[in-house]
Amino acid sequence: MEISREQKIEELLTRGVAEAIDREHLKKRLLAGEKLRVKLGIDPTSPNLHLGRSVPLLKLRDFQDLGCQVVFIVGDFTGIIGDTSDKEAERPMLTREQVQGNMENYLEQAFKILDREKTETHFNSEWLSKLGFLELSQMANLFSLHEFASREMIAKRLASGSRVSFHEMLYPLMQGYDSVAVKADVELGGTDQRFNLLAGRTIQPKYEQAPQDILMTNLILGADGRKMSSSWGNTINLLDTPNEMFGKTMSIPDELIMDYFTHCTRVPTGDVVEFAESIITGGNPRDAKLRLAEEIVKIYHGESESKTAVEYFIHTISKGEIPENVRPSEAPPETTIIEFMVFEKLASSKSDARRKIEQGGVELDGKKVDDWQMQLSESDNGKILKVGKKDFVKIVF
């Protein structure tokens, strides 16, 4: 059923939104059909965008679908400095080379969500590398040290005697200046970015710009219960293969299913409510999780790949069946089982391979391998080696 523009605006301002400043002002402008400039910046502190980053990116796409001009900024300059808003310790500054390597595929990843043809893109080194001490000092004069030190994580670190560097105080100024550079009407970001987002509202009037409105999205958790972050290694990456993405989604705790539906998909809210009610009344959470995983894979890999991932998970992971078209090995002949596993990246090291064998997680043609010193030979040619629930290799010498 087609929903009205008013309903789309209401959903945009509420779905997955933790706080909006100034909500009524923003709603009024959207209802009036203004083509607002809506900004989102992401620092390339790792090579992968993940589902946590997809939350504001999907919101940016919602603005795009309403006819607004979205502006996506890759923070190649701020990425060097590093934002520690949500960190318990100082983040080491990255080198220019590290940032360049990390951002190699950033735009391509963002365009899995955004409409490439309608997206304005920038690298913030365009303007931040040109700022001088005088301009930085004038912007810094708009803030007090107390305001910076009052931020929750900064206050905790100061109270514990942990180091807080001067460059951390500069970061909000740079993010705020990004809003000046692109003349942002709206900025998006997570709740951990609140101080930085407000910095834009403070700095813009100095440059005779109206203060931007702000839409803060909730943060989502990884499978380990912590904020999804590349630093923790608990991410579902946008570049994960369909099977990896599906499997990782199926591994999240049941209590996160509805959060992921709300924040990481655009399944209609009514359907999400129905899934929640079904679970509350005794339904199997696995059914909702299967649909969730399918929807997430569909966003980044298309409907055909998502259907294939469903089948792979059900037959290979759940039922333990051997999948079709198992990849052939490229290992040399006359090798031990643990050497073979390391060569084929089925284990990170020989000790890791031995541990997996001793824990009963390795099978050769359906029979459990219990000898970690086993030598593979020509007689094993064509056999299927299974490691864990999902890794298969066909031995071909």
C-alpha positions in Angstrom: 0.0 0.0 0.0 1.3 3.4 -1.0 2.0 5.7 1.9 1.7 9.5 1.8 4.6 11.9 2.0 3.4 12.9 5.5 3.7 9.3 6.6 7.1 8.9 5.1 8.3 12.1 6.9 6.9 10.8 10.2 8.7 7.5 9.7 11.9 9.2 8.8 11.8 11.3 12.0 10.9 8.4 14.3 12.2 5.1 13.0 15.5 4.3 14.8 15.8 7.9 15.9 17.1 8.6 19.4 16.9 12.4 19.3 16.1 15.2 16.9 17.1 18.9 17.2 15.0 20.8 16.2 12.4 18.2 15.2 9.4 20.5 14.6 11.6 22.9 12.6 12.9 20.0 10.5 9.4 18.5 10.0 8.0 21.8 8.9 10.7 22.2 6.2 10.2 18.7 5.0 6.5 19.1 4.7 7.0 22.3 2.8 9.0 20.3 0.2 12.3 22.1 0.7 15.3 20.5 -0.9 17.4 20.3 2.2 21.1 19.6 2.2 21.6 16.6 4.5 25.1 15.7 5.6 26.7 12.5 6.9 30.4 12.1 7.4 32.2 8.8 8.1 35.9 8.5 8.9 37.8 5.6 7.1 39.4 4.3 10.3 39.1 0.7 8.9 38.6 -0.6 5.3 35.0 -1.8 5.9 31.7 -0.1 6.4 29.4 -2.3 8.6 25.8 -2.5 9.6 26.4 0.0 12.4 27.4 2.5 9.7 24.4 1.4 7.6 22.0 2.9 10.2 22.7 6.6 9.3 23.3 5.7 5.7 19.8 4.2 5.4 18.5 7.3 7.0 20.4 9.4 4.5 18.8 7.3 1.7 15.4 8.1 3.3 16.1 11.8 2.9 17.3 11.2 -0.6 14.0 9.4 -1.5 12.1 12.5 -0.2 14.0 14.7 -2.8 16.6 16.2 -0.5 20.2 16.7 -1.6 22.3 14.3 0.4 26.0 15.0 1.0 28.3 12.1 1.9 31.7 13.1 3.3 34.6 10.7 3.6 36.7 12.0 6.5 40.1 11.5 5.0 41.4 14.4 7.2 39.5 13.7 10.4 40.3 10.0 10.0 44.0 10.9 10.6 43.1 12.8 13.8 40.6 10.3 15.1 37.4 10.8 17.1 37.4 9.4 20.6 33.9 10.3 21.5 33.0 6.7 22.4 36.5 5.5 23.4 37.8 4.5 26.8 41.3 5.5 25.8 43.0 7.8 23.3 42.9 6.6 19.7 46.3 6.6 18.1 46.5 8.9 15.1 46.6 7.1 11.8 49.1 7.9 9.0 47.9 9.4 5.7 48.9 6.1 4.0 46.7 4.1 6.4 43.7 6.3 5.8 44.2 6.2 2.0 44.3 2.4 2.1 41.2 2.2 4.3 39.1 4.5 2.1 39.9 2.8 -1.2 36.4 1.3 -1.5 34.4 3.6 0.8 32.3 5.2 -1.8 31.5 1.9 -3.5 30.3 0.6 -0.2 28.2 3.6 0.5 26.6 3.4 -2.9 25.2 0.0 -2.0 22.7 2.1 -0.1 22.8 5.6 -1.6 21.8 6.5 -5.2 25.1 7.2 -6.8 23.7 9.7 -9.4 22.0 11.8 -6.7 24.7 11.8 -4.1 27.1 14.7 -3.6 30.4 13.4 -2.3 33.4 15.1 -0.7 36.7 14.3 1.1 37.1 16.7 4.0 40.8 17.3 3.3 39.4 19.6 0.6 38.9 22.3 3.2 40.3 21.2 6.6 43.9 20.9 5.2 43.7 24.7 4.4 42.6 26.0 7.8 45.1 28.1 9.7 45.7 28.8 13.4 43.7 32.0 13.3 40.5 30.4 12.0 40.9 27.4 14.4 41.4 29.8 17.3 38.2 31.8 16.4 36.2 28.6 16.2 37.7 27.3 19.4 36.7 30.5 21.1 33.0 29.4 20.7 33.6 26.5 23.2 34.8 26.2 26.7 37.1 23.6 28.1 34.4 22.7 30.6 32.0 21.8 27.8 34.5 19.4 26.3 35.5 17.9 29.6 31.9 17.3 30.6 31.3 14.7 27.9 30.7 11.4 29.5 33.6 9.4 28.2 36.1 12.3 28.5 34.9 12.9 32.1 35.5 9.2 32.9 39.0 9.3 31.4 39.9 12.5 33.2 38.6 11.1 36.5 40.6 8.0 36.1 43.8 9.9 35.3 43.9 8.6 31.7 45.5 10.8 29.1 43.3 13.1 27.0 45.3 14.8 24.2 44.8 18.3 22.8 44.1 16.9 19.3 40.9 15.3 20.7 39.6 18.7 21.5 40.1 19.8 17.9 38.0 17.0 16.4 34.5 18.5 17.1 35.7 21.8 15.5 36.7 20.0 12.4 33.4 18.0 12.2 31.5 21.3 12.8 33.5 23.0 10.1 32.5 20.3 7.6 28.9 21.5 8.1 30.0 25.0 7.2 31.9 23.8 4.1 29.0 22.0 2.6 26.3 24.4 4.0 24.4 21.6 5.7 20.8 22.1 6.7 20.7 18.7 8.5 23.4 16.5 9.9 23.0 12.8 10.7 25.0 10.8 13.2 24.8 8.3 16.1 24.1 9.2 19.7 27.9 8.9 20.5 28.4 11.9 18.1 26.1 14.3 20.0 28.7 16.9 21.0 30.3 16.9 17.5 26.9 17.3 15.9 26.0 20.2 18.1 29.4 21.8 17.3 28.1 22.4 13.7 25.1 24.3 15.1 27.5 26.4 17.2 30.0 27.2 14.4 27.6 27.8 11.5 26.3 31.2 12.7 29.8 32.5 12.8 29.8 32.0 9.1 26.4 33.6 8.7 24.7 30.2 8.2 21.6 29.0 10.0 22.3 26.3 12.5 21.7 22.8 11.1 19.0 20.5 12.4 20.3 17.2 13.8 18.9 13.7 13.6 20.7 11.2 15.9 20.2 7.5 15.3 20.5 4.7 17.9 23.6 2.6 18.0 23.3 -1.1 17.3 25.1 -3.9 19.1 27.2 -6.7 17.6 26.7 -10.4 18.4 28.9 -10.0 21.5 26.6 -7.4 23.1 29.0 -4.5 22.6 28.5 -1.6 20.2 29.2 -2.8 16.7 32.6 -1.5 15.9 35.6 -2.4 13.8 37.8 -1.9 16.9 35.9 -4.8 18.6 35.8 -7.1 15.5 32.1 -7.8 16.0 30.9 -6.4 12.7 28.7 -7.5 9.9 30.4 -5.9 7.0 28.8 -4.6 3.8 31.4 -6.4 1.8 30.9 -9.7 3.5 29.8 -12.5 1.1 26.1 -13.4 1.1 26.8 -16.5 3.2 29.0 -14.7 5.7 26.5 -11.9 6.1 23.6 -14.4 6.5 25.5 -16.5 9.0 26.6 -13.6 11.1 23.1 -12.2 11.2 21.8 -15.6 12.4 24.3 -15.5 15.2 23.0 -12.4 16.9 21.1 -12.8 20.2 17.3 -13.1 19.9 16.8 -9.9 21.8 18.5 -7.9 19.0 16.2 -9.1 16.2 13.7 -6.3 16.4 16.5 -3.7 16.7 18.1 -5.0 13.6 14.8 -5.0 11.7 14.1 -1.4 12.7 17.6 0.0 12.1 19.2 -2.1 9.4 16.3 -2.8 7.1 13.3 -1.0 5.6 10.8 -3.8 6.3 7.5 -2.0 6.9 7.0 -1.1 10.6 3.7 -3.0 10.7 5.5 -6.2 9.7 8.2 -5.6 12.3 5.4 -5.2 15.0 3.9 -8.5 13.8 7.2 -10.3 14.1 7.6 -9.0 17.6 4.1 -10.0 18.7 4.6 -13.5 17.2 7.7 -14.0 19.4 6.0 -12.7 22.5 3.1 -15.1 22.0 5.4 -18.1 21.7 6.6 -18.0 18.1 10.0 -19.3 17.2 12.5 -16.4 17.0 14.5 -18.3 14.4 11.7 -17.7 11.9 12.0 -13.9 12.3 15.8 -14.1 12.3 15.7 -16.0 9.0 13.6 -13.3 7.5 15.9 -10.6 9.0 19.0 -12.2 7.5 17.3 -12.6 4.1 16.4 -8.9 4.1 19.8 -7.7 5.1 21.5 -9.9 2.4 19.0 -8.6 -0.2 19.9 -5.0 0.5 23.6 -5.6 -0.3 23.6 -8.5 -2.7 20.2 -8.6 -4.3 17.2 -10.9 -4.0 18.7 -13.9 -5.9 21.7 -14.0 -3.7 19.6 -13.7 -0.6 17.5 -16.7 -1.6 20.6 -18.7 -2.3 22.0 -17.7 1.2 18.8 -18.9 2.8 19.1 -22.3 1.1 22.8 -22.6 2.0 22.2 -21.8 5.6 19.3 -24.2 6.0 20.9 -27.1 4.2 24.5 -26.7 5.0 24.6 -25.0 8.5 21.4 -26.3 10.0 21.1 -29.7 8.5 24.9 -30.3 8.0 24.6 -31.3 4.3 27.5 -30.9 1.9 26.8 -27.9 -0.4 27.0 -28.2 -4.2 30.1 -26.8 -6.0 32.5 -27.1 -3.1 35.6 -25.2 -4.0 38.6 -27.4 -5.0 41.9 -27.1 -3.1 45.1 -25.8 -4.5 47.4 -27.4 -1.9 50.5 -29.4 -2.9 50.4 -33.2 -2.5 52.1 -35.1 0.4 51.0 -32.6 3.1 49.7 -33.2 6.6 46.1 -32.4 7.5 47.1 -29.4 9.6 49.4 -28.0 6.9 46.5 -28.4 4.4 44.1 -26.6 6.7 46.4 -23.7 7.1 47.2 -23.5 3.4 43.5 -23.4 2.6 42.8 -20.8 5.3 40.6 -23.2 7.2 42.8 -22.5 10.3 44.9 -19.5 11.2 47.9 -21.7 12.3 49.0 -25.2 12.8 48.2 -25.0 16.5 44.7 -23.6 15.6 44.2 -26.6 13.1 45.3 -29.1 15.8 42.9 -27.5 18.3 40.0 -27.8 15.8 40.8 -31.5 15.2 41.1 -32.3 18.9 37.8 -30.6 19.6 36.1 -32.8 17.0 35.3 -30.1 14.5 37.0 -31.6 11.4 35.5 -34.3 9.1 36.9 -36.0 6.0 34.1 -37.4 3.8 31.7 -37.5 6.7 34.1 -39.2 9.1 35.6 -37.3 12.1 39.3 -36.7 11.9 41.0 -37.5 15.2 44.7 -37.7 14.2 46.2 -34.2 13.8 49.4 -35.8 12.4 47.4 -37.5 9.6 49.2 -37.4 6.2 47.0 -36.7 3.2 47.7 -38.9 0.1 46.5 -39.7 -3.4 43.8 -41.9 -1.9 42.2 -38.8 -0.4 41.9 -37.1 -3.8 38.3 -36.0 -4.4 37.3 -36.2 -0.7 35.5 -33.4 1.0 37.1 -31.8 4.1 34.7 -30.1 6.4 35.9 -27.7 9.2 33.3 -26.5 11.6 29.7 -26.1 10.3 30.3 -24.1 7.2 33.8 -24.5 5.7 34.2 -27.1 3.0 37.1 -27.8 0.6 37.4 -30.6 -2.0 40.8 -32.2 -2.0 42.3 -32.1 -5.4 46.0 -33.0 -5.9 
